[in-house]
Amino acid sequence: MTSLIDTLKKYKQSVDLENRFDYNFDIDTNIFSDQEKNELFKNENIFSRNIRLKELIKTKTKGSYKLTDLNFWIINKWGGIQTFKQNENNLKKIETFSNQLAKSKLTKDTFSTISSLSKVSSFIEPDNYVIYDSRVIYAINWLIMTTKPTGLKYFPMPTGRNKKLVDFDINTIIHLTHLESYQNGEEIFYKHSVAYFEFCELIKTLSKTVFDDQTIKPYYLEMLLFTIADNEIFRELIKRTTVEIKLN
């Protein structure tokens, strides 16, 4: 684990999140009061604005997953996932997700939309849960593969929209790196039922050491992984990955 922590510390020191984190959002909605909107946009950079939004929604929801309009605003507007429509089926999915969080076990159906659902939990309970999307999982899987921490498995990749990360499929690279394990049928990925919880616990644990602060919120490390995924991580992957096909 030491090598993984050291690598993350280097990224933390070299990446200025206040300037590099560029996930902006619009709050042209009546879900937030004028006072809340003013509080959000008095922050001078996008990074601070996102942090303030997490704490605002945490206070606003008080741990409840029943604020339907807010849940879908997080997924559709902040998250930009338009395919997760506000309908009865998806209302039920969010309710089921919140119940399964309490049991620390997700069904395969729930995990199939974890990129959408984890956005909700990361805002309602930001001290316990982080976003599980393709960019952060791509980054952490590459770091696990290259630093080889003892006792850690890989995290199953959710569907992604980032072209670079789709074109260079990390799952294939992982399986080729662990070809013998793959051929022997060994499990090198966490099961879908526990992957989200294992990831959240890992990020909570690592963030305190990486940022050298026992009170740090786990989303700081999640936002770092998001930022470096298709920049530093992608460049490192291109530099270090070679493929040789034996034709004879």
NORQUIKA-V820285 format. One record per helix or strand. SS is the DSSP state (helix for helix, strand for strand). FROM is the first residue (numbers start at 1). TO is the last residue. If there is no record, write none. Layout:
SS_FROM_TO, SS_FROM_TO
This chain:
helix_2_14, helix_17_20, helix_34_41, helix_46_61, helix_68_78, helix_88_103, helix_108_111, helix_114_124, helix_134_147, strand_154_154, helix_163_167, helix_170_177, helix_179_183, strand_189_189, helix_192_210, helix_219_240
